[in-house]
Amino acid sequence: MASTQSSGTTFQLRSGSLILGAALIGAAWVLGLIGLTICSSTVIAATRKWVKQMDTPPSELARLKWEQAKAATAAGTSAWQDGVTTGHRS
């Protein structure tokens, strides 16, 4: 029976380096998550402060703009259907 032998080169990992790298990646992920939380809470707090300082609340402003858009659409539709002349000479 013939036995087969490998050439002697094997793939080896240094487990200490691998564990250290994984630990560093995990620590960076946790620090990134903490940074994201701090930034998000700061932006949210600033936005709330800005909204409270507004004269007109955003919901009321949106309703007013919606009414303006509906009125402009109605006027444009009426002008288009009635064929209003613009005063330009051809």
N, C-alpha and C positions, 0 to 999 in steps of 0.2 A: 504494500500500500504506500503510495507516495503522499507525502504531506506537503501542503502548500504553505509557504511562509511569505509574510508581507515584506516590503522593502525596508521596513524599520521606521518609516516616517509616519507619525500619527498626529492627528489634530488634537491639540491640547489647549484648554482654556485655563487662565489663572482665575480661580473662583473668587479670590479676594478682590481683584480689580473689577470683576463683573458685579459683585455685590456692592462695591463702593459706587460704581457708576449708576446702578439702579437706585441706590439710596439718594444720590445727588439729584437724579431726575425726579424722584418723588418729592424731595425737599423743594426743588424749583417749582414743581407743580403746586405745592401747598402755598408757597410764597406768592406765586402768580395769582392764585385764587384769592388770597388775602388782599393783594393789591387791587384786583378787579372789584372786590366787595367795597373797599374804601373809596375807590373812584366812583363807583356807581352810587353809593350813598351820598357822596358829595354833590354829584350832578342832580340827583333827585331832590336833595334839600334846597339847592339853589333854584331849581325849577319851581318848587312849591313856594318859595319866598317871592320869586318873580311873579307868579300867578296871583298871589295875595296882594301884591302891590298894584296890579292892573286896575284901571278905572272900571272897565267892563269885563266881566268874567268871560273866559273863552267860549263857554256854551252859548252865552248871549251874543257874542260877537259872531259865532258861526251861524246862529239863527238869522242875524241881521244880513250877513253876507249871502245866505241862502235866499232870503227874500229879495235882495237886490238882483241876484242872478235870475230868479224867476221873473221879476219885472222886466229885466233886460231881454230875456228870451221872449216874453210875450210881446214886447215892443218890436223886436226884430221880426218875429213871425207876422205880426200885423202889418208892418211895413213891407214885407216880402209879398204877402197875399194881396195887399191893396195896391202895390206897384207905385210907391211914392217916388216922385222924381227928385233927383238930387240937385238940379240946377246947373249941371255941367252941359256945355254945348258940344254937340257932336260934329 
